[in-house]
Amino acid sequence: MEKIWNKLKTGLRDYCKESGFHKVILGLSGGLDSAIVSVLAAEVLGGENVKALMMKTKYTSRLSVDIARELAMLNHLDYHEIDIQPIVDNQFDFLYKTWGEKPKNIVLENLQARERGKLLMAFSNQFGGLVLCCGNKSEAAMGYCTLYGDTCGGLAPLANMYKSDLFELAKWRNQKNRVFPSEVLVRAPSAELSLGQKDEDSLPPYPLLDKVLKAFIDEGKNINEIVDKGYDEVLVSRILTQYEKMAFKRKQMPPFLDI
């Protein structure tokens, strides 16, 4: 884990230097991925050069806000809390009037993600700084992300790492000194785009999903070879089908760090 952490830091430092950025901007959600990216960036650039935006809606839990605040305090981030619910409500009203019918739930979920992406880019234009996308390899593989929303940014530092590996990385880093609130290391992953939403409502559990993805992407095994390892054929077929369908999203994602 130490080698991975240091490679991520070196990659982020080199990318910022080559691109001429001394500051970065990211959305701090209270989840694991943005927590790791913010700590990495703070170690590379200094916390004062990491602008972290907690862009909350009515679905953002109190725990997420508390985690974001504590993370910002622990790492001396340039932290901002913004309520984007009025913007989302205005967008809902506009679309309702335009279409003459209520927007679907998926529209409202993606509106939230895209308003966050738009704000990050606005902050970048106004104050400078490279926008960092906080997505991981598991999400990208399955298309569990919003184009022009949480995929927005000039670099995705963690997009070559699976979600289950990120939990281990964060736990290892926190053993050196406490940079993550303990809650972020154990809470169930959620995009918090609707009431009670959890990642596992849409995806298989990450430990299982990542094992199948690693066998297919990293080891080059086909569906039969993966099933022969003891995995359910219906599940494997579902994962691989989704992976192929989401190629169009992955082609539009920011560059990632090679670890």
ZAKE-327808 format. One line per field, with one value per atom (N, C-alpha, C): residue in three letters; chain; x, y, z. Coordinates in steps of 0.2 Angstrom, whole numbers. Example, Ala and Ser with C-alpha at 12.3 -4.5 7.8 and 13.67 -1.06 7.14 Angstrom:
# ZAKE-327808
rest: c(ALA,ALA,ALA,SER,SER,SER)
kette: c(A,A,A,A,A,A)
u: c(66,62,66,64,68,64)
v: c(-28,-22,-16,-11,-5,0)
w: c(39,39,39,35,36,39)
//
This chain:
# ZAKE-327808
rest: c(MET,MET,MET,GLU,GLU,GLU,LYS,LYS,LYS,ILE,ILE,ILE,TRP,TRP,TRP,ASN,ASN,ASN,LYS,LYS,LYS,LEU,LEU,LEU,LYS,LYS,LYS,THR,THR,THR,GLY,GLY,GLY,LEU,LEU,LEU,ARG,ARG,ARG,ASP,ASP,ASP,TYR,TYR,TYR,CYS,CYS,CYS,LYS,LYS,LYS,GLU,GLU,GLU,SER,SER,SER,GLY,GLY,GLY,PHE,PHE,PHE,HIS,HIS,HIS,LYS,LYS,LYS,VAL,VAL,VAL,ILE,ILE,ILE,LEU,LEU,LEU,GLY,GLY,GLY,LEU,LEU,LEU,SER,SER,SER,GLY,GLY,GLY,GLY,GLY,GLY,LEU,LEU,LEU,ASP,ASP,ASP,SER,SER,SER,ALA,ALA,ALA,ILE,ILE,ILE,VAL,VAL,VAL,SER,SER,SER,VAL,VAL,VAL,LEU,LEU,LEU,ALA,ALA,ALA,ALA,ALA,ALA,GLU,GLU,GLU,VAL,VAL,VAL,LEU,LEU,LEU,GLY,GLY,GLY,GLY,GLY,GLY,GLU,GLU,GLU,ASN,ASN,ASN,VAL,VAL,VAL,LYS,LYS,LYS,ALA,ALA,ALA,LEU,LEU,LEU,MET,MET,MET,MET,MET,MET,LYS,LYS,LYS,THR,THR,THR,LYS,LYS,LYS,TYR,TYR,TYR,THR,THR,THR,SER,SER,SER,ARG,ARG,ARG,LEU,LEU,LEU,SER,SER,SER,VAL,VAL,VAL,ASP,ASP,ASP,ILE,ILE,ILE,ALA,ALA,ALA,ARG,ARG,ARG,GLU,GLU,GLU,LEU,LEU,LEU,ALA,ALA,ALA,MET,MET,MET,LEU,LEU,LEU,ASN,ASN,ASN,HIS,HIS,HIS,LEU,LEU,LEU,ASP,ASP,ASP,TYR,TYR,TYR,HIS,HIS,HIS,GLU,GLU,GLU,ILE,ILE,ILE,ASP,ASP,ASP,ILE,ILE,ILE,GLN,GLN,GLN,PRO,PRO,PRO,ILE,ILE,ILE,VAL,VAL,VAL,ASP,ASP,ASP,ASN,ASN,ASN,GLN,GLN,GLN,PHE,PHE,PHE,ASP,ASP,ASP,PHE,PHE,PHE,LEU,LEU,LEU,TYR,TYR,TYR,LYS,LYS,LYS,THR,THR,THR,TRP,TRP,TRP,GLY,GLY,GLY,GLU,GLU,GLU,LYS,LYS,LYS,PRO,PRO,PRO,LYS,LYS,LYS,ASN,ASN,ASN,ILE,ILE,ILE,VAL,VAL,VAL,LEU,LEU,LEU,GLU,GLU,GLU,ASN,ASN,ASN,LEU,LEU,LEU,GLN,GLN,GLN,ALA,ALA,ALA,ARG,ARG,ARG,GLU,GLU,GLU,ARG,ARG,ARG,GLY,GLY,GLY,LYS,LYS,LYS,LEU,LEU,LEU,LEU,LEU,LEU,MET,MET,MET,ALA,ALA,ALA,PHE,PHE,PHE,SER,SER,SER,ASN,ASN,ASN,GLN,GLN,GLN,PHE,PHE,PHE,GLY,GLY,GLY,GLY,GLY,GLY,LEU,LEU,LEU,VAL,VAL,VAL,LEU,LEU,LEU,CYS,CYS,CYS,CYS,CYS,CYS,GLY,GLY,GLY,ASN,ASN,ASN,LYS,LYS,LYS,SER,SER,SER,GLU,GLU,GLU,ALA,ALA,ALA,ALA,ALA,ALA,MET,MET,MET,GLY,GLY,GLY,TYR,TYR,TYR,CYS,CYS,CYS,THR,THR,THR,LEU,LEU,LEU,TYR,TYR,TYR,GLY,GLY,GLY,ASP,ASP,ASP,THR,THR,THR,CYS,CYS,CYS,GLY,GLY,GLY,GLY,GLY,GLY,LEU,LEU,LEU,ALA,ALA,ALA,PRO,PRO,PRO,LEU,LEU,LEU,ALA,ALA,ALA,ASN,ASN,ASN,MET,MET,MET,TYR,TYR,TYR,LYS,LYS,LYS,SER,SER,SER,ASP,ASP,ASP,LEU,LEU,LEU,PHE,PHE,PHE,GLU,GLU,GLU,LEU,LEU,LEU,ALA,ALA,ALA,LYS,LYS,LYS,TRP,TRP,TRP,ARG,ARG,ARG,ASN,ASN,ASN,GLN,GLN,GLN,LYS,LYS,LYS,ASN,ASN,ASN,ARG,ARG,ARG,VAL,VAL,VAL,PHE,PHE,PHE,PRO,PRO,PRO,SER,SER,SER,GLU,GLU,GLU,VAL,VAL,VAL,LEU,LEU,LEU,VAL,VAL,VAL,ARG,ARG,ARG,ALA,ALA,ALA,PRO,PRO,PRO,SER,SER,SER,ALA,ALA,ALA,GLU,GLU,GLU,LEU,LEU,LEU,SER,SER,SER,LEU,LEU,LEU,GLY,GLY,GLY,GLN,GLN,GLN,LYS,LYS,LYS,ASP,ASP,ASP,GLU,GLU,GLU,ASP,ASP,ASP,SER,SER,SER,LEU,LEU,LEU,PRO,PRO,PRO,PRO,PRO,PRO,TYR,TYR,TYR,PRO,PRO,PRO,LEU,LEU,LEU,LEU,LEU,LEU,ASP,ASP,ASP,LYS,LYS,LYS,VAL,VAL,VAL,LEU,LEU,LEU,LYS,LYS,LYS,ALA,ALA,ALA,PHE,PHE,PHE,ILE,ILE,ILE,ASP,ASP,ASP,GLU,GLU,GLU,GLY,GLY,GLY,LYS,LYS,LYS,ASN,ASN,ASN,ILE,ILE,ILE,ASN,ASN,ASN,GLU,GLU,GLU,ILE,ILE,ILE,VAL,VAL,VAL,ASP,ASP,ASP,LYS,LYS,LYS,GLY,GLY,GLY,TYR,TYR,TYR,ASP,ASP,ASP,GLU,GLU,GLU,VAL,VAL,VAL,LEU,LEU,LEU,VAL,VAL,VAL,SER,SER,SER,ARG,ARG,ARG,ILE,ILE,ILE,LEU,LEU,LEU,THR,THR,THR,GLN,GLN,GLN,TYR,TYR,TYR,GLU,GLU,GLU,LYS,LYS,LYS,MET,MET,MET,ALA,ALA,ALA,PHE,PHE,PHE,LYS,LYS,LYS,ARG,ARG,ARG,LYS,LYS,LYS,GLN,GLN,GLN,MET,MET,MET,PRO,PRO,PRO,PRO,PRO,PRO,PHE,PHE,PHE,LEU,LEU,LEU,ASP,ASP,ASP,ILE,ILE,ILE)
kette: c(A,A,A,A,A,A,A,A,A,A,A,A,A,A,A,A,A,A,A,A,A,A,A,A,A,A,A,A,A,A,A,A,A,A,A,A,A,A,A,A,A,A,A,A,A,A,A,A,A,A,A,A,A,A,A,A,A,A,A,A,A,A,A,A,A,A,A,A,A,A,A,A,A,A,A,A,A,A,A,A,A,A,A,A,A,A,A,A,A,A,A,A,A,A,A,A,A,A,A,A,A,A,A,A,A,A,A,A,A,A,A,A,A,A,A,A,A,A,A,A,A,A,A,A,A,A,A,A,A,A,A,A,A,A,A,A,A,A,A,A,A,A,A,A,A,A,A,A,A,A,A,A,A,A,A,A,A,A,A,A,A,A,A,A,A,A,A,A,A,A,A,A,A,A,A,A,A,A,A,A,A,A,A,A,A,A,A,A,A,A,A,A,A,A,A,A,A,A,A,A,A,A,A,A,A,A,A,A,A,A,A,A,A,A,A,A,A,A,A,A,A,A,A,A,A,A,A,A,A,A,A,A,A,A,A,A,A,A,A,A,A,A,A,A,A,A,A,A,A,A,A,A,A,A,A,A,A,A,A,A,A,A,A,A,A,A,A,A,A,A,A,A,A,A,A,A,A,A,A,A,A,A,A,A,A,A,A,A,A,A,A,A,A,A,A,A,A,A,A,A,A,A,A,A,A,A,A,A,A,A,A,A,A,A,A,A,A,A,A,A,A,A,A,A,A,A,A,A,A,A,A,A,A,A,A,A,A,A,A,A,A,A,A,A,A,A,A,A,A,A,A,A,A,A,A,A,A,A,A,A,A,A,A,A,A,A,A,A,A,A,A,A,A,A,A,A,A,A,A,A,A,A,A,A,A,A,A,A,A,A,A,A,A,A,A,A,A,A,A,A,A,A,A,A,A,A,A,A,A,A,A,A,A,A,A,A,A,A,A,A,A,A,A,A,A,A,A,A,A,A,A,A,A,A,A,A,A,A,A,A,A,A,A,A,A,A,A,A,A,A,A,A,A,A,A,A,A,A,A,A,A,A,A,A,A,A,A,A,A,A,A,A,A,A,A,A,A,A,A,A,A,A,A,A,A,A,A,A,A,A,A,A,A,A,A,A,A,A,A,A,A,A,A,A,A,A,A,A,A,A,A,A,A,A,A,A,A,A,A,A,A,A,A,A,A,A,A,A,A,A,A,A,A,A,A,A,A,A,A,A,A,A,A,A,A,A,A,A,A,A,A,A,A,A,A,A,A,A,A,A,A,A,A,A,A,A,A,A,A,A,A,A,A,A,A,A,A,A,A,A,A,A,A,A,A,A,A,A,A,A,A,A,A,A,A,A,A,A,A,A,A,A,A,A,A,A,A,A,A,A,A,A,A,A,A,A,A,A,A,A,A,A,A,A,A,A,A,A,A,A,A,A,A,A,A,A,A,A,A,A,A,A,A,A,A,A,A,A,A,A,A,A,A,A,A,A,A,A,A,A,A,A,A,A,A,A,A,A,A,A,A,A,A,A,A,A,A,A,A,A,A,A,A,A,A,A,A,A,A,A,A,A,A,A,A,A,A,A,A,A,A,A,A,A,A,A,A,A,A,A,A,A,A,A,A,A,A,A,A,A,A,A,A,A,A,A,A,A,A,A,A,A,A,A,A,A,A,A,A,A,A,A,A,A,A,A,A,A,A,A,A,A,A,A,A,A,A,A,A,A,A,A,A,A,A,A,A,A,A,A,A,A,A,A,A,A,A)
u: c(4,0,4,10,14,17,19,21,15,9,4,2,2,1,7,13,18,18,16,15,9,4,-2,1,4,7,12,16,21,17,12,9,5,2,-2,2,8,13,16,18,20,15,9,4,2,2,1,6,12,18,19,17,18,12,6,1,1,5,6,1,-2,-7,-3,-5,-2,-8,-14,-20,-24,-29,-34,-40,-46,-52,-56,-60,-63,-70,-75,-81,-79,-81,-80,-86,-88,-95,-96,-91,-91,-90,-89,-87,-80,-78,-71,-67,-70,-65,-63,-68,-66,-62,-63,-58,-51,-50,-43,-40,-44,-41,-39,-43,-42,-35,-35,-29,-22,-23,-17,-15,-20,-19,-16,-18,-15,-8,-6,0,5,2,6,7,1,1,0,-1,-3,-10,-13,-21,-23,-20,-22,-23,-20,-21,-26,-29,-35,-41,-45,-52,-57,-60,-64,-71,-76,-83,-88,-91,-96,-103,-105,-111,-117,-121,-126,-133,-137,-144,-148,-155,-159,-157,-154,-152,-145,-142,-135,-136,-133,-134,-130,-132,-129,-122,-121,-115,-110,-112,-108,-105,-109,-107,-102,-103,-99,-92,-92,-86,-82,-86,-82,-79,-82,-80,-74,-74,-68,-62,-64,-58,-55,-59,-56,-52,-54,-50,-44,-44,-38,-33,-35,-30,-29,-32,-31,-33,-39,-41,-45,-45,-49,-56,-60,-66,-72,-77,-83,-89,-94,-101,-106,-109,-114,-120,-126,-132,-134,-134,-136,-144,-147,-154,-159,-158,-162,-160,-154,-152,-156,-156,-159,-166,-169,-177,-178,-174,-176,-175,-170,-170,-176,-178,-184,-190,-191,-197,-196,-190,-189,-191,-188,-189,-197,-200,-207,-211,-210,-213,-212,-205,-203,-206,-207,-209,-216,-219,-226,-227,-222,-222,-217,-218,-212,-206,-200,-194,-194,-191,-190,-185,-185,-180,-173,-171,-164,-162,-167,-165,-163,-167,-166,-159,-158,-151,-145,-146,-140,-140,-146,-145,-141,-142,-138,-130,-128,-121,-119,-123,-121,-120,-125,-124,-117,-116,-109,-103,-104,-98,-98,-104,-104,-101,-102,-99,-92,-90,-82,-79,-81,-78,-79,-84,-85,-80,-79,-74,-67,-66,-59,-58,-63,-63,-62,-65,-65,-58,-56,-51,-44,-45,-39,-39,-35,-35,-37,-34,-36,-42,-47,-53,-51,-51,-50,-56,-57,-62,-61,-65,-64,-66,-68,-71,-66,-68,-63,-65,-60,-61,-67,-69,-76,-81,-82,-88,-87,-81,-80,-82,-80,-81,-88,-92,-99,-103,-100,-104,-108,-106,-110,-107,-108,-106,-110,-110,-114,-109,-110,-106,-107,-102,-102,-105,-104,-106,-100,-100,-95,-89,-90,-84,-80,-83,-80,-73,-68,-62,-56,-50,-44,-40,-41,-37,-42,-41,-45,-40,-37,-31,-33,-39,-40,-44,-44,-48,-45,-39,-36,-35,-40,-40,-47,-48,-54,-56,-63,-66,-63,-64,-62,-54,-50,-43,-42,-47,-47,-48,-53,-54,-48,-44,-38,-32,-32,-27,-28,-35,-36,-35,-37,-35,-28,-24,-17,-14,-17,-14,-16,-22,-24,-20,-17,-12,-6,-4,2,0,-5,-7,-15,-19,-26,-27,-29,-30,-38,-41,-47,-52,-58,-62,-64,-64,-65,-72,-77,-83,-83,-78,-78,-75,-72,-68,-73,-79,-83,-90,-92,-99,-100,-107,-109,-108,-105,-105,-111,-112,-118,-117,-121,-120,-125,-129,-134,-138,-140,-144,-151,-153,-160,-161,-167,-168,-166,-161,-159,-155,-152,-148,-142,-140,-134,-131,-125,-122,-124,-125,-127,-134,-138,-144,-144,-138,-137,-131,-127,-121,-120,-117,-115,-111,-110,-106,-99,-95,-89,-83,-83,-78,-79,-85,-87,-86,-89,-89,-81,-77,-70,-66,-68,-64,-66,-72,-74,-71,-71,-68,-61,-57,-50,-49,-53,-52,-52,-57,-59,-54,-53,-49,-42,-40,-33,-29,-33,-31,-33,-37,-39,-43,-47,-51,-57,-60,-67,-72,-78,-84,-83,-82,-81,-76,-70,-65,-66,-70,-72,-77,-82,-87,-83,-78,-75,-71,-70,-67,-72,-78,-83,-89,-89,-93,-100,-105,-112,-112,-114,-114,-118,-124,-129,-126,-123,-119,-114,-109,-104,-106,-111,-114,-116,-120,-122,-117,-112,-106,-102,-101,-97,-101,-108,-112,-112,-113,-113,-106,-101,-94,-94,-96,-96,-100,-106,-111,-108,-104,-102,-96,-93,-87,-87,-93,-94,-93,-94,-93,-86,-82,-75,-71,-73,-70,-70,-75,-75,-73,-70,-67,-61,-59,-52,-47,-40,-35,-34,-31,-30,-22,-20,-13,-12,-6,-4,0,-3,0,3)
v: c(-6,0,6,6,12,14,9,10,13,11,13,21,22,29,33,31,36,37,32,32,37,37,42,49,50,56,59,55,57,58,54,55,62,63,69,75,75,80,82,77,78,80,78,80,88,90,97,101,99,103,103,98,98,102,103,106,114,115,122,124,119,120,120,124,124,123,123,122,117,114,109,111,108,109,102,101,94,95,90,90,85,87,83,81,74,72,69,67,63,56,54,47,46,40,37,40,40,42,49,54,61,62,58,59,57,52,50,55,57,62,68,71,77,76,70,69,69,65,65,72,76,82,87,86,90,88,82,80,83,83,85,93,96,103,108,104,108,109,108,109,115,121,127,128,124,124,119,116,111,114,116,119,114,112,107,109,107,110,104,105,101,104,101,104,99,101,97,98,93,94,91,90,88,80,77,70,69,74,74,73,67,66,70,70,74,71,64,61,63,64,66,73,78,84,84,80,80,77,72,69,74,78,83,88,90,96,93,87,84,83,80,79,86,91,97,100,99,101,97,91,87,88,90,91,98,103,110,112,109,111,118,120,127,124,124,121,125,124,128,123,125,122,126,122,126,122,125,122,122,117,117,115,114,112,117,124,128,128,127,126,120,115,109,110,113,114,119,124,128,124,120,115,111,108,104,108,114,118,120,121,123,117,111,105,103,104,102,107,113,118,117,115,114,108,102,96,95,98,97,91,88,82,82,78,78,75,77,74,67,62,56,56,51,51,51,48,47,54,58,65,69,69,73,70,64,62,65,64,67,74,78,85,87,84,85,84,79,78,83,85,90,97,98,105,105,100,100,100,97,98,105,108,114,119,118,123,122,116,115,118,118,121,129,131,139,141,137,139,139,134,134,140,142,148,154,155,161,161,156,156,152,149,144,138,133,127,121,115,109,106,104,101,93,90,83,79,74,69,64,62,57,50,48,42,36,30,24,20,15,10,6,4,0,4,10,14,15,17,18,12,6,0,-2,0,-1,4,10,16,19,18,20,27,32,39,43,49,54,58,57,61,68,72,80,81,76,77,75,69,67,65,64,63,69,75,81,82,85,86,85,87,87,81,78,72,68,61,56,52,54,51,44,42,35,31,33,29,23,21,15,11,12,8,6,0,-3,-1,0,2,-2,-8,-12,-11,-10,-8,-1,3,10,10,5,4,2,-2,-5,1,4,10,15,17,22,20,13,10,10,8,8,16,20,27,30,28,31,28,22,19,24,27,31,37,41,46,48,50,51,56,55,60,59,53,51,51,54,52,44,41,34,32,36,34,33,37,36,30,26,20,14,15,9,10,16,17,14,12,10,15,14,19,21,27,30,36,37,43,49,47,51,56,53,57,56,51,50,47,47,45,38,37,30,26,30,27,24,18,14,12,11,9,2,-2,-9,-10,-5,-5,-6,-4,-4,-9,-10,-14,-20,-25,-31,-28,-31,-29,-28,-23,-21,-27,-30,-35,-41,-43,-47,-44,-39,-35,-34,-32,-31,-37,-43,-49,-51,-50,-52,-47,-41,-36,-37,-39,-40,-46,-51,-57,-55,-51,-50,-44,-39,-33,-34,-36,-37,-43,-49,-55,-58,-55,-56,-63,-65,-71,-70,-75,-74,-77,-76,-78,-85,-90,-97,-98,-95,-95,-92,-87,-83,-88,-90,-95,-101,-104,-109,-108,-102,-100,-100,-101,-102,-97,-92,-87,-88,-85,-87,-84,-88,-87,-81,-80,-75,-68,-68,-62,-60,-65,-63,-60,-64,-61,-54,-53,-46,-41,-42,-38,-36,-42,-41,-37,-39,-35,-28,-26,-19,-16,-19,-17,-15,-19,-18,-12,-12,-6,1,1,7,10,7,9,17,19,26,31,29,33,34,28,27,31,32,35,43,45,52,54,50,51,55,59,62,56,59,54,52,46,43,42,41,40,32,31,24,22,17,14,7)
w: c(0,0,0,3,4,-3,-7,-14,-18,-18,-21,-19,-13,-10,-13,-13,-15,-23,-27,-34,-35,-32,-33,-31,-26,-24,-30,-32,-37,-44,-45,-52,-51,-46,-45,-45,-42,-42,-49,-52,-59,-64,-63,-68,-67,-60,-59,-61,-60,-62,-70,-73,-80,-83,-80,-82,-80,-75,-73,-68,-64,-58,-52,-47,-40,-35,-38,-34,-37,-33,-36,-33,-36,-34,-34,-29,-29,-25,-27,-23,-17,-11,-5,-3,-4,-3,4,8,14,13,6,4,4,3,3,-2,-9,-14,-14,-13,-12,-6,-1,5,3,0,-2,-7,-12,-16,-13,-8,-4,0,3,7,3,-3,-7,-10,-12,-14,-9,-3,3,4,4,5,-1,-7,-12,-13,-12,-13,-7,-1,5,5,11,12,9,10,9,1,-3,-10,-13,-8,-10,-8,-14,-13,-13,-7,-6,-5,-10,-10,-8,-2,0,-3,-8,-12,-10,-5,-2,-5,-4,-6,0,-1,4,5,1,2,5,6,9,17,19,26,31,37,42,43,42,43,38,31,26,27,30,31,37,42,48,45,41,39,35,30,26,30,35,40,44,46,50,46,40,35,33,32,30,36,42,48,49,48,49,44,38,33,30,34,33,26,24,17,17,11,9,8,13,13,12,8,7,7,10,11,7,2,-3,-3,-2,-3,-10,-14,-21,-22,-17,-18,-21,-20,-24,-31,-33,-40,-43,-40,-42,-43,-38,-38,-44,-45,-51,-58,-58,-64,-65,-59,-59,-62,-59,-62,-69,-71,-78,-83,-81,-85,-85,-79,-79,-84,-84,-88,-95,-97,-104,-107,-103,-105,-104,-99,-98,-94,-91,-87,-82,-76,-71,-74,-73,-74,-71,-74,-71,-65,-61,-55,-58,-63,-65,-68,-71,-73,-67,-61,-55,-52,-52,-49,-53,-60,-64,-64,-63,-62,-56,-51,-45,-46,-49,-51,-56,-61,-66,-63,-58,-55,-51,-48,-44,-49,-55,-60,-62,-64,-66,-61,-55,-50,-49,-49,-49,-54,-60,-66,-65,-63,-61,-56,-51,-46,-49,-54,-57,-62,-65,-70,-66,-60,-56,-52,-49,-44,-46,-52,-54,-51,-53,-50,-55,-54,-58,-55,-58,-55,-55,-50,-49,-49,-53,-53,-48,-44,-38,-39,-45,-47,-47,-46,-45,-51,-52,-58,-58,-52,-52,-54,-52,-55,-62,-65,-72,-76,-73,-77,-78,-73,-73,-75,-77,-79,-73,-67,-61,-60,-64,-64,-69,-68,-73,-77,-84,-88,-87,-87,-86,-79,-75,-68,-63,-60,-56,-60,-67,-71,-74,-71,-73,-70,-74,-71,-76,-74,-78,-77,-71,-69,-65,-65,-61,-57,-52,-49,-47,-45,-43,-48,-54,-59,-61,-59,-60,-54,-49,-43,-41,-40,-38,-31,-30,-24,-18,-18,-13,-11,-16,-14,-11,-12,-9,-2,0,7,11,8,11,11,6,5,11,12,17,24,25,32,33,28,29,30,27,27,34,37,43,49,48,53,54,49,50,55,53,57,55,59,57,52,46,41,39,40,38,45,45,50,50,56,56,52,52,49,42,38,31,29,33,32,32,35,37,34,32,30,23,22,15,10,4,-1,-4,-5,-8,-11,-17,-21,-18,-13,-10,-15,-20,-25,-25,-20,-19,-12,-9,-2,-1,4,6,1,-4,-10,-7,-9,-8,-15,-15,-22,-23,-18,-19,-21,-21,-25,-32,-35,-42,-44,-40,-41,-36,-38,-34,-28,-23,-17,-20,-18,-22,-21,-15,-15,-20,-22,-27,-34,-35,-41,-43,-39,-41,-42,-39,-41,-48,-50,-57,-62,-60,-65,-65,-60,-60,-65,-64,-68,-75,-77,-84,-87,-83,-86,-85,-79,-78,-80,-79,-81,-87,-91,-97,-98,-93,-93,-96,-99,-102,-97,-99,-95,-92,-96,-94,-89,-90,-86,-79,-79,-73,-69,-73,-69,-66,-70,-67,-61,-59,-53,-47,-49,-44,-43,-48,-48,-52,-50,-53,-60,-65,-72,-73,-70,-72,-69,-64,-61,-65,-67,-71,-78,-81,-87,-87,-81,-80,-80,-76,-75,-81,-85,-91,-97,-97,-102,-100,-94,-92,-93,-92,-94,-101,-106,-113,-115,-112,-113,-111,-106,-103,-106,-112,-115,-117,-119,-121,-116,-110,-104,-102,-102,-101,-106,-112,-117,-116,-112,-111,-104,-100,-93,-93,-88,-88,-88,-89,-89,-81,-80,-74,-73,-66,-65,-65,-68,-69,-63,-60,-54,-55)
//
